[in-house]
Amino acid sequence: MTGSARPSGRRDIDAALDKAFAGERVTFEEGLLLLEDAPFLELGQAADAVRARKHPGGEASYIVDRNINYTNICVANCSFCAFYRKPGSPEGYVLSREELHDKIRETVELGGTGILLQGGHNPALPFGFYEDMLRGFKESFPQVHIHAFSPPEITFFSKLYKMPLREVLVRLKTAGLDSIPGGGAEILSEGVRSDMARGKATVQEWLAVMRAAHGLGLRTTATMMFGSIESLKDILIHLDHLRTLQDETGGFTAFIPWTFQPGQSTPLQAATATGVDYLRVLAVSRMYLDNFENVQASWVTQGLKMGQVALHFGANDMGSIMIEENVVASAGCRNRTNEEELRRLITDAGFIPRKRRTLYEDASQG
């Protein structure tokens, strides 16, 4: 894919694409060049080649689980969020033990193997609330994997209860925490983050939680919400933070990018990222994050058809059937499916559906 007759910019793009095809590491400058200027379909082709090299069997995985938001009361005041309610709001809630257990019971009955548990920064709850909640889950549903508490929540716990970060994680793990979701990352670039989420964990605090969790044997995912006020360079800074930490710890199981969903009640208003924008970032993410085994398609924000296309732009996983999802839905984005339809969509996209558990272990029907 090289040739002296092409302009230097084109030669640089081809060189970066060739490195991705060959399994070599793309530099920061090359990643930014690909994100800015690489031809769209060539990006997809290169990302698909990386995906096929890491997952040569032609499978695309998915999971049956549920996203439970145990409280919507939050003091972080993120400008992109339509879900949270301030303390004292009549629309604020904290789910009871019975409500939580009913949701998990229904998940198990639908073939679910895990729950994703996240909430707002609620200053009224004692730390024992979280420990008791986890213990109750494990006592009643020992087979269910608990994927809970994003890094901003963990950081909030540490500050509110005046406990070292490691102590927070150890106590939660002892109570039943199995792994940690990568939510609350948004864009890990300081200037953008301070504008979007001033009351939330900083870039370094988010990374510190993940580093500490990995050190305790807790696996985690990593996410990115883009398409608002960040630049393309900010996106690469975010990816570089993740790649650097993964080099250090190896603790991330997957990367999940999605686009900002502006709703009528979100303080932050920005032009919605297009499907092409999403696929471009997805493809570059697959190439840049060469030390991540799994990249997930965000059909929840992009729609099911775009989820199928994402499998040809670097994604190897379709994520969850989403028995329940509240945060994105609160901004007006409501996409739904079931296991049968998701398996059919994966098959129609040319892949073999594989049911998995939270840490990507096989959970095939049989």
TIGUDREN-711583 format. One line per 2 residues: their letters; for each residue x, y, z of C-alpha. Coordinates in pm, 1 decimal, padded with zeros to 6 digits, always signed. Layout:
BEGIN
a = X Y Z | ...
This chain:
BEGIN
mt = +00000.0 +00000.0 +00000.0 | +00293.9 +00236.6 -00042.9
gs = +00420.2 +00425.4 -00343.7 | +00646.3 +00723.8 -00409.8
ar = +00397.9 +00887.1 -00646.5 | +00147.5 +00962.9 -00367.9
ps = +00154.0 +01284.2 -00159.8 | +00341.7 +01256.4 +00170.3
gr = +00015.5 +01275.4 +00369.2 | -00126.5 +00981.9 +00177.8
rd = +00197.0 +00788.9 +00224.5 | +00180.1 +00851.7 +00598.9
id = -00178.1 +00726.5 +00612.7 | -00086.3 +00414.3 +00417.5
aa = +00209.9 +00351.6 +00646.2 | -00013.4 +00371.1 +00952.7
ld = -00272.7 +00140.6 +00796.3 | +00000.7 -00102.8 +00696.0
ka = +00122.1 -00113.3 +01056.3 | -00226.0 -00199.0 +01176.6
fa = -00261.0 -00473.6 +00915.4 | +00076.1 -00614.0 +01023.0
ge = -00008.4 -00608.8 +01392.4 | +00241.4 -00335.6 +01475.0
rv = +00173.7 -00057.0 +01722.9 | +00032.5 +00267.0 +01583.1
tf = +00185.4 +00581.7 +01733.6 | -00014.2 +00869.7 +01879.2
ee = +00059.0 +01086.1 +01574.8 | -00041.5 +00805.8 +01338.3
gl = -00361.2 +00742.7 +01531.2 | -00456.1 +01108.6 +01507.3
ll = -00377.7 +01110.6 +01135.1 | -00602.3 +00808.4 +01080.9
le = -00881.8 +00965.0 +01279.2 | -00855.9 +01292.2 +01087.7
da = -00778.7 +01191.3 +00730.3 | -00784.1 +00818.1 +00653.9
pf = -01037.4 +00710.6 +00390.2 | -01343.9 +00576.0 +00567.6
le = -01369.8 +00234.8 +00402.4 | -00997.2 +00172.5 +00429.8
lg = -01020.3 +00239.7 +00802.6 | -01294.8 -00018.5 +00827.7
qa = -01094.9 -00270.9 +00629.8 | -00788.9 -00230.5 +00851.7
ad = -00992.4 -00246.0 +01173.6 | -01171.0 -00557.4 +01049.9
av = -00834.7 -00719.3 +00979.8 | -00722.9 -00648.2 +01337.7
ra = -01048.3 -00791.9 +01468.7 | -01010.7 -01106.4 +01257.1
rk = -00653.3 -01156.8 +01375.8 | -00757.4 -01139.2 +01740.9
hp = -01077.3 -01340.7 +01688.4 | -01014.0 -01571.2 +01391.5
gg = -01315.2 -01797.8 +01444.8 | -01570.0 -01560.9 +01294.6
ea = -01764.7 -01535.9 +01619.8 | -01932.9 -01228.5 +01763.8
sy = -02019.8 -01248.7 +02131.2 | -02305.3 -01105.1 +02337.5
iv = -02434.3 -01127.3 +02694.1 | -02770.6 -01147.4 +02866.1
dr = -02757.3 -00916.9 +03166.8 | -02930.9 -00616.7 +03316.0
ni = -02824.0 -00259.9 +03387.0 | -02964.9 -00165.9 +03728.1
ny = -02940.8 +00191.2 +03854.3 | -02987.2 +00157.2 +04229.4
tn = -03027.0 +00534.1 +04281.0 | -03062.1 +00838.9 +04057.5
ic = -02977.5 +01089.2 +04331.6 | -02648.0 +01255.2 +04244.2
va = -02441.7 +01560.4 +04333.5 | -02197.2 +01538.9 +04041.2
nc = -02409.3 +01766.8 +03817.5 | -02266.4 +01638.4 +03486.7
sf = -02370.1 +01860.0 +03198.5 | -02444.1 +01567.6 +02965.2
ca = -02672.6 +01370.6 +03198.3 | -03052.7 +01368.1 +03183.4
fy = -03085.6 +01083.9 +03433.1 | -02974.0 +01223.4 +03768.8
rk = -03183.7 +01409.7 +04025.2 | -03047.3 +01637.3 +04295.3
pg = -03090.8 +01546.5 +04663.1 | -03439.5 +01643.2 +04776.4
sp = -03594.6 +01606.7 +04431.3 | -03938.3 +01440.0 +04437.2
eg = -03819.4 +01233.7 +04139.0 | -03519.5 +01095.6 +04327.0
yv = -03517.3 +00730.8 +04432.4 | -03319.1 +00455.0 +04602.6
ls = -03428.1 +00102.4 +04511.7 | -03525.7 -00121.5 +04800.2
re = -03372.5 -00463.9 +04862.1 | -03694.7 -00622.5 +04737.6
el = -03695.7 -00418.8 +04416.3 | -03332.6 -00503.6 +04348.0
hd = -03383.6 -00873.2 +04409.3 | -03694.0 -00878.8 +04189.0
ki = -03490.2 -00731.7 +03903.4 | -03212.8 -00988.6 +03945.7
re = -03461.8 -01273.6 +03973.6 | -03623.5 -01169.7 +03646.2
tv = -03279.3 -01145.2 +03484.3 | -03195.8 -01502.6 +03585.8
el = -03533.1 -01624.2 +03456.4 | -03452.1 -01466.4 +03118.2
gg = -03119.3 -01650.2 +03099.2 | -02909.2 -01369.4 +03239.7
tg = -02572.6 -01439.0 +03397.5 | -02477.6 -01099.4 +03538.0
il = -02589.8 -00756.4 +03646.2 | -02437.7 -00418.3 +03575.4
lq = -02498.8 -00204.4 +03883.0 | -02439.8 +00171.3 +03883.3
gg = -02590.2 +00473.1 +04054.5 | -02555.4 +00840.7 +04122.8
hn = -02329.0 +01006.7 +04380.0 | -02579.6 +00988.3 +04664.0
pa = -02438.6 +01151.6 +04981.8 | -02718.8 +01017.4 +05204.6
lp = -02628.8 +00648.4 +05180.0 | -02386.8 +00494.8 +05435.6
fg = -02107.8 +00272.0 +05307.7 | -02277.4 -00023.6 +05474.2
fy = -02563.4 +00015.7 +05224.7 | -02333.4 -00099.0 +04943.4
ed = -02177.1 -00383.5 +05142.9 | -02518.4 -00511.3 +05254.3
ml = -02650.3 -00483.8 +04899.4 | -02364.1 -00692.3 +04759.6
rg = -02386.3 -00952.5 +05034.7 | -02758.3 -00984.7 +04978.2
fk = -02703.7 -01043.1 +04606.8 | -02446.9 -01315.6 +04667.8
es = -02658.1 -01487.3 +04930.3 | -02966.5 -01501.3 +04708.2
fp = -02804.0 -01525.7 +04362.6 | -02454.3 -01674.9 +04403.2
qv = -02437.0 -01765.5 +04033.1 | -02481.0 -01404.7 +03916.3
hi = -02172.5 -01199.8 +03831.7 | -02181.4 -00853.2 +03991.1
ha = -02024.5 -00592.7 +03764.3 | -02067.1 -00277.8 +03969.3
fs = -01962.1 +00075.5 +04068.6 | -01783.4 +00282.1 +03805.4
pp = -01459.0 +00464.5 +03895.8 | -01635.3 +00795.7 +03975.4
ei = -01855.2 +00609.2 +04224.8 | -01551.7 +00444.6 +04385.3
tf = -01375.5 +00782.8 +04403.2 | -01688.8 +00935.6 +04557.1
fs = -01701.2 +00659.4 +04820.0 | -01336.3 +00714.7 +04908.6
kl = -01386.7 +01087.9 +04962.2 | -01727.7 +01072.6 +05130.8
yk = -01639.6 +00797.5 +05376.0 | -01278.3 +00912.4 +05419.3
mp = -01133.4 +00573.7 +05328.4 | -00825.3 +00501.2 +05117.6
lr = -00912.7 +00387.7 +04768.4 | -00770.6 +00041.0 +04824.2
ev = -00976.4 -00008.5 +05140.1 | -01295.7 +00082.5 +04955.3
lv = -01218.5 -00173.5 +04685.3 | -01113.4 -00446.3 +04928.9
rl = -01431.4 -00407.6 +05132.3 | -01653.8 -00411.1 +04824.5
kt = -01472.3 -00713.3 +04683.8 | -01507.0 -00895.7 +05016.5
ag = -01880.2 -00819.4 +05015.4 | -01926.5 -00968.1 +04667.9
ld = -01805.2 -00731.4 +04395.6 | -01676.4 -00935.4 +04098.0
si = -01562.0 -00669.7 +03849.3 | -01593.3 -00297.9 +03772.3
pg = -01755.1 -00127.4 +03472.0 | -01566.1 +00143.1 +03286.8
gg = -01843.4 +00398.8 +03300.8 | -01793.8 +00759.7 +03395.6
ae = -01489.9 +00797.5 +03171.7 | -01654.3 +01026.0 +02916.3
il = -01337.6 +01183.0 +02770.7 | -01015.6 +01132.3 +02966.5
se = -00865.0 +01465.7 +02870.9 | -00843.3 +01719.2 +03151.8
gv = -00975.3 +02034.2 +02986.2 | -01277.7 +01865.0 +02834.8
rs = -01350.7 +01665.0 +03148.3 | -01349.3 +01970.3 +03373.7
dm = -01609.2 +02133.8 +03146.8 | -01832.2 +01825.9 +03121.9
ar = -01803.7 +01667.7 +03466.2 | -01653.1 +01910.5 +03713.8
gk = -01800.7 +01731.5 +04016.3 | -01682.1 +01388.5 +03909.7
at = -01357.6 +01190.6 +03929.7 | -01069.5 +01355.0 +03744.2
vq = -00876.7 +01179.7 +03469.9 | -00607.6 +01067.9 +03713.2
ew = -00863.9 +00957.4 +03971.7 | -01046.2 +00746.8 +03713.7
la = -00719.6 +00582.3 +03613.4 | -00616.9 +00535.4 +03977.6
vm = -00933.1 +00337.1 +04052.3 | -00868.5 +00108.7 +03756.7
ra = -00504.1 +00061.3 +03848.7 | -00594.7 -00026.1 +04206.7
ah = -00875.0 -00260.3 +04097.6 | -00645.6 -00445.3 +03859.9
gl = -00391.0 -00477.2 +04138.3 | -00653.6 -00653.6 +04349.7
gl = -00744.6 -00893.1 +04071.5 | -01066.5 -00713.2 +03977.4
rt = -01107.2 -00703.1 +03599.6 | -01268.1 -00395.2 +03446.3
ta = -01398.4 -00259.0 +03120.1 | -01314.1 +00081.2 +02970.0
tm = -01551.7 +00319.2 +02796.0 | -01555.6 +00646.3 +02606.2
mf = -01844.9 +00883.4 +02539.8 | -01758.5 +01111.0 +02248.0
gs = -01932.9 +01343.7 +02008.2 | -01986.7 +01650.0 +02227.2
ie = -01727.0 +01919.6 +02295.3 | -01403.2 +01722.6 +02257.8
sl = -01153.7 +01744.9 +01972.5 | -01015.6 +01449.4 +01778.5
kd = -00691.7 +01494.9 +01971.2 | -00884.5 +01459.7 +02298.6
il = -01017.7 +01125.7 +02173.3 | -00662.3 +01007.0 +02104.5
ih = -00549.3 +01127.6 +02447.2 | -00827.8 +00916.6 +02597.6
ld = -00724.8 +00608.5 +02399.3 | -00360.7 +00662.3 +02488.9
hl = -00439.0 +00670.0 +02861.6 | -00617.9 +00336.7 +02826.8
rt = -00345.7 +00174.1 +02619.7 | -00075.8 +00287.7 +02861.4
lq = -00259.7 +00152.3 +03165.6 | -00335.3 -00174.6 +02986.2
de = +00036.0 -00211.5 +02911.2 | +00097.0 -00171.2 +03283.3
tg = -00175.2 -00393.5 +03430.0 | -00346.1 -00601.0 +03160.3
gf = -00666.8 -00569.2 +03361.6 | -00911.0 -00435.6 +03101.8
ta = -01137.7 -00693.0 +02938.5 | -01300.2 -00471.4 +02676.7
fi = -01342.1 -00123.2 +02534.6 | -01685.5 +00024.4 +02464.5
pw = -01716.7 +00360.3 +02284.3 | -02050.5 +00534.5 +02232.6
tf = -02176.1 +00874.7 +02127.4 | -02320.5 +01152.2 +02341.6
qp = -02699.8 +01152.8 +02329.4 | -02832.0 +01507.1 +02379.7
gq = -03177.2 +01511.3 +02530.5 | -03415.8 +01795.6 +02595.8
st = -03315.1 +01800.0 +02963.2 | -02937.5 +01770.1 +02924.3
pl = -02762.5 +02101.3 +03005.5 | -02499.4 +02017.6 +02745.6
qa = -02631.5 +02051.8 +02392.3 | -02415.6 +01955.2 +02095.9
at = -02465.2 +01832.7 +01742.1 | -02517.7 +01456.3 +01747.6
at = -02227.6 +01254.5 +01610.1 | -02315.6 +01075.2 +01287.4
gv = -02298.6 +00703.5 +01222.2 | -01987.4 +00764.0 +01012.7
dy = -01828.3 +00950.6 +01305.2 | -01905.1 +00656.2 +01531.1
lr = -01762.4 +00396.5 +01293.5 | -01449.2 +00604.2 +01230.8
vl = -01375.0 +00632.2 +01601.9 | -01458.1 +00265.1 +01654.1
av = -01218.0 +00156.9 +01380.3 | -00931.0 +00372.8 +01505.0
sr = -00995.0 +00250.8 +01859.4 | -00959.7 -00110.5 +01747.4
my = -00629.9 -00032.1 +01577.6 | -00489.2 +00192.0 +01850.7
ld = -00587.3 -00028.8 +02144.9 | -00375.1 -00318.3 +02023.6
nf = -00356.1 -00461.7 +02378.3 | -00736.1 -00490.4 +02417.7
en = -00885.5 -00822.7 +02315.8 | -01245.2 -00708.5 +02292.6
vq = -01419.8 -00405.1 +02144.2 | -01795.3 -00373.2 +02186.7
as = -02050.4 -00231.8 +01943.9 | -02286.2 +00021.8 +02099.8
wv = -02615.0 -00066.6 +01932.1 | -02794.9 +00087.4 +02230.4
tq = -02694.3 +00436.3 +02112.7 | -02643.9 +00365.4 +01741.6
gl = -02930.6 +00128.1 +01664.3 | -02929.1 -00240.6 +01579.2
km = -02842.6 -00199.2 +01210.6 | -02541.1 +00012.8 +01295.8
gq = -02443.6 -00251.3 +01550.6 | -02424.0 -00500.4 +01266.1
va = -02205.2 -00265.3 +01061.4 | -01982.1 -00210.9 +01365.8
lh = -01890.3 -00581.2 +01353.2 | -01716.7 -00501.2 +01023.3
fg = -01540.9 -00193.5 +01166.4 | -01348.3 -00364.0 +01445.6
an = -01607.4 -00472.3 +01702.5 | -01621.0 -00838.9 +01800.5
dm = -01895.1 -00811.2 +02063.1 | -02254.7 -00687.7 +02050.7
gs = -02279.6 -00627.9 +02424.2 | -02596.5 -00692.8 +02618.7
im = -02954.9 -00747.9 +02511.2 | -03024.1 -00473.8 +02769.6
ie = -03314.0 -00610.8 +02970.6 | -03309.5 -00267.7 +03135.0
en = -03131.1 +00059.1 +03051.8 | -03219.4 +00396.4 +03205.1
vv = -02940.7 +00650.4 +03154.7 | -02931.4 +00668.1 +02774.4
as = -03307.6 +00619.2 +02760.3 | -03357.0 +00926.3 +02979.4
ag = -03203.6 +01133.1 +02697.4 | -03459.4 +00993.3 +02453.9
cr = -03251.4 +00715.4 +02294.9 | -03447.5 +00390.5 +02330.5
nr = -03327.1 +00086.4 +02137.0 | -03437.4 -00257.3 +02251.7
tn = -03387.3 -00620.4 +02150.4 | -03404.8 -00973.7 +02286.8
ee = -03168.9 -01268.9 +02272.9 | -03333.4 -01432.5 +01973.2
el = -03323.5 -01114.3 +01766.6 | -02966.1 -01031.0 +01867.1
rr = -02847.0 -01378.7 +01762.1 | -03025.9 -01338.0 +01429.8
li = -02870.9 -00996.2 +01371.6 | -02523.0 -01134.5 +01440.9
td = -02584.2 -01423.1 +01201.5 | -02722.6 -01192.1 +00932.1
ag = -02407.5 -00979.3 +00964.6 | -02200.4 -01286.4 +00873.0
fi = -02083.3 -01393.3 +01217.8 | -02144.1 -01683.5 +01454.0
pr = -02325.0 -01570.9 +01771.8 | -02158.9 -01675.2 +02098.0
kr = -02325.7 -01617.8 +02432.6 | -02074.1 -01509.2 +02696.1
rt = -02047.5 -01414.2 +03060.4 | -01922.9 -01080.9 +03196.4
ly = -01551.5 -01163.9 +03173.2 | -01596.3 -01307.1 +02822.9
ed = -01607.7 -01670.3 +02937.6 | -01827.7 -01888.7 +02720.7
as = -02190.4 -01923.1 +02827.9 | -02330.4 -02100.6 +02523.0
qg = -02675.0 -02246.2 +02529.4 | -02681.6 -02618.2 +02517.1
